[in-house]
Amino acid sequence: MAKKMTDTTTFQVLEKDAYHAFIEWPLFLMRKLKQLEQHIAAAEENLKGTGQRREQK
């Protein structure tokens, strides 16, 4: 059986984890945005390279 969450320390740990997740969320989003921008730039460069090859044929 699952243990009931009645202990106050359990709630304190949960509250602390939730606080850290809330604080770190903007940093996580900024990091993901930077990764996405790099991916999009690489994909655009790849498309430009593909377009130039087709024109040369």
Helices and strands as residue ranges (DSSP letters): H 8-56
